[in-house]
Amino acid sequence: MDIATIIGVLLAAFCIYFSIYVGGASLSTFYDLPSIFCVIGGGVAAVIICFPLKTLLLFPKVSLKVMLNKQDNLLEVINTLVALAETARRDGLLALESKLPDIKFPLIRTGLQMAVDGADASTIESILRSEVEATSRRHKDGKALMDQLGKYAPAYGMIGTLLGLVMMLSNMSDPSSIGAGMAVALLTTLYGAVVSNVFCLPAAEKLGYISKQEMIARELMVRGILAIQSGESPRALEQRLITFVPPKQRPKK
């Protein structure tokens, strides 16, 4: 579970609530069902127009990934590849076949299975990079969903405000109701800004960060697999791959 995301959302909610509390207003003042429906329903409708159905079906999974993402540990990946390189150097590539079921990283299993089957380096690299690119495209689609919802929620908030103003100004027989009507009309703009800036846009940035880290791990795996296939020594492989890890996170020797 991504604690930072949860802390950020809760902190944003607390800041908004604290501002309302210090201002002496009631939470019920900020509740208006038609405004909520306009912002959420309108934003979702806009996203539906933007993307095909198969991409829209990713939204629940994408939303959960913001909260429940689990990134690959680069040092664990390196240690796995170095151990496999030691086996291949000592017993040959074919000895890796018995190790494949125990490897937790699917991309490494795929690459080494091809190496064991006798595929050449260019074929292995081509297939692995195609797999990495496909993963990257899926990540971009997921981020785009959040980006677009964050983009259109404020727009529908403005649309709701304009609708409220039109309805208010069309009934000026009771001037005392203008203030309350204006407050309700402005709530949709508030809802749009909150939906966009508290969740959607920060979530999109988090998905972009997660994708970047995942691509680093995938690139590390691809290079490690190719090095094992070529017979590179475990020590040289470790030195090559450790460059992907920030200096402060590297193990001390």
Beta strands, then each sheet from edge to edge (+ up, - down):
end
